[in-house]
Every structure is written in C-alpha cells, then in structure tokens.
Amino acid sequence: MTQKSNKEINKEGFEGDAAVLIRKEEEGRKPRERLYAEGKAENLETYIKMHKEIVLPISARYSSEGTTVVSEQLEKNLLQNKGLVYFGGDGLDIYYIDKDGNVAKVVIDPTSSLNEAFRDDIHWDGRKLDELIRQELKGLNMNEVNQYESLPVLIEDSIIEYNRDIQRKLKNKKKQEFDL
C-alpha cells in the first residue's frame, strides 16, 4: 500500500473502505469560533441554536422551599408539546419547548445578522420581522400558540417560581459565605 498525502485523501474522501477528512484540530474549530465570535446566523434555526437560553428545566420539580415548580401535569404537557412556541415581551422574545422538554427563550435582536437575512423581504413586501419569524418557525415544525392560553400561562408561572427559587438559593449562599 502506498502512502497518500492528506491532500490526496481529502480530495478522494476515502482511505481504504473508510470515508475520511484529515485536518488539524485548530482548522476544525476556526469556522465555529468565527461564527460565534461574529454572532452571525444564516437562518432562524441557526440563530435559535446560538442564542437559546433554558429558562425552565424540566428537572426543576421542586423549589428549595418545597413548593412545586414543575408539576407532574406540566411535565407531561411539556413532553407532549415539544416544538410549541409562543411570543412574549415586545414580540421578539420566543419561548419554546425544546426537544428535551425544557422551556427555552430566545431574544431576537432586530439589529442582528438575522435581520439582515430578511432585509430584502422586509423592504420589498412590507412585512415586519416578527411576521417573517412566525413564517420561518412554521417551517421548523414549531406550533405557535397565544401567550395567554393556559399552557403558556402555566409555564410563565413556573418560570417565575423557578427564578424566585434561584434568588432564594443565592441569598442563602451569600449568607453562608459572609458571616461577621
């Protein structure tokens, strides 16, 4: 068997029976690092993946005070409604149930590169960014519901309780750390 250069293997894509691509580790990291450093996303799906924040983990069953944060019924609803999405805040805050059943939040920055991707559409047909985002979400198999329906309201109440619990834990931790 003759020795092939990395360039030859990459050009062909195979070495023996295996498909391969040879590159230095830092070559593999550079595109991703550049993407995150620049914060640019070519489409809504990539933007969501880059800016997703878990605001209510499905595992947050009870608070430190013993109150229920995620009830059994809510957990069941979260697991049955993956892909459910609703808008909050000024209309550019997206809340959705991710593939694991967690509630995630993505804030759409209207000055972001995502807006640049829609700029021609906005200019030519007059639609607003939130309308275009809604259309894109449908294409990602996400089902929008009104933020005032029962499940989003229940989710919001649980998020508030979860955040209160985090604040209580931080306050207790501070008390334990600093004692005069």
N, C-alpha and C positions, 0 to 999 in steps of 0.2 A: 504494500500500500504506500502510495506516495504522500508526502506531506503537502497539504494545501495551505495557502496563506489564509488569514482571517478574511481578507477581501474576497478571495475566490469562494470561500464557503458562504459568506454573506450574499454574494451575487447569485449563487445557485440556490441557497437556502437549505441545503441538505449536507449531512456528513454521514455516510453510510445510510442507514434507514431512518435516521432522526432528523427532524427539521430543526435548524439552529440559526441563531443570530448571535454573533460574537461582538461584544463591545466592552469597553471599560466601564466599571461601575459608575464613575462620575458622568459618563456620557448618557447613561440611562436616567440619572437624576436631574440633569440640566433642564430638559424641557418642562418637567413638572415643577421644579423650583422657579423657573421663569414664569410659568403660568400662575403660580400662587403669588409670586412677588409682584407681578403686574396686576393681579386680580382680574384678569380678563377671562370672559367666558363667551364662547361662540354661540351658545344657545341656553335656553332656560334650564334644561336638565343639568348641564354642567354648572351653571350659576347656583342652582339649588344645592348640588353636592358640595360646592366650595364654601357656601355660606350657611349651611344648615346648623342650627343650634337646638339641642334637645332641651325642651323646657318642661317636660313631664315624662320621666322614665316610667315605663310600665311596672318596673320593680319597686316603685315608691308606694308600697302598700299602706304603711302606717307612718305617722309622724313620730317624733321623739316624745311627744306628749301622749301618744297612744291613740290619737284620733285617726280616722280613716282618711287617707289621701286618695288612693285609687281603690275604689270598692270592687268587689268581685264582679258586679254588673258592669261597671265602667271598663274593667279589664276585658271582659267578654266583648263589649261593644268596640273597644279599641282593636282587638284582634280580628273582629268580623268586618271592620270598616277600614282596612288598610287602603291608603290612597284617597281617603276622604279629605277634602281640603276646604278651608274657609278663610275669608279675609278679615283682618282686624285692623285696628289703628286707623291710619289715614287711607286705607285701601291698598297699600302696597306691602303690608305685613301678611305673609302667608303662613297659616298654621295648617299642618297636615299630619296624618298618621302614617308613620314610615313603615317599612317592610317588617320591622320587629315589633310594631305595636306601640312604639314611643310617640309622643307628640313632639313634633319639631316645629321650629319657627325659622322663617327666612325673611329678612327685611330686604325688599327690593330697593336698591339705591337708584333713583332716577337719573343720576349723573354717571352711572356705571357704564362699562362697555356693553352690557346687555342692552341698555337703552340705545346705544349706537347701532346695534344689530337691527333694531326696529325703526331707526330714524327715518329711513326711506318710506316705510309703510305709513308711519305717522304723518309724514309730510304729504304723501300722495292721497291717502284716503281719509285723513282727518280723525282716525280712530285714536283713542287715548291708550297710553301704555297699559293701564290695568285691563282694558278690553283685550288687548293683544296677549297679555299674560294669561287671561282666562282661556282664550282660544288655545294657547300652547299647552296649558295644563290638561285640557281635554285630550289633546294629542298624546299626553303622557299617561293616559288612562287614570287620571285623577278626577274624582267626582266632587264638584263644588256643592256645598250646602250653605244656607244662610247662617250667619254667625249667631242669630237669635233663636235658632232651632234648639231642641232640647239637648242633643249630644254636645254641640259646641259650648252651650251654656254650662253643662256639667263639666266639660273639660276645663273651661275658664275658671270655674270654682275650685277645681282640683289644682290647677296651676297656682292660684292664689294661696291655697293652703300649703302647697309644696314650698313656695317661696317664703312663706311665714316660718315654716319649719327650718329652712336653711338659715334664716335670720336668727331664730332662737338658738340653733346649734352654734352659730358663730359667736353670738353674745355669750353663751355659756363657756365656750372655748376661751374667749377673751378673759372672762372672769377667772378661769382656772390658771391661765398663763400669767396674769398680772395680779399679784396679791400683795398689798402693802402691809 
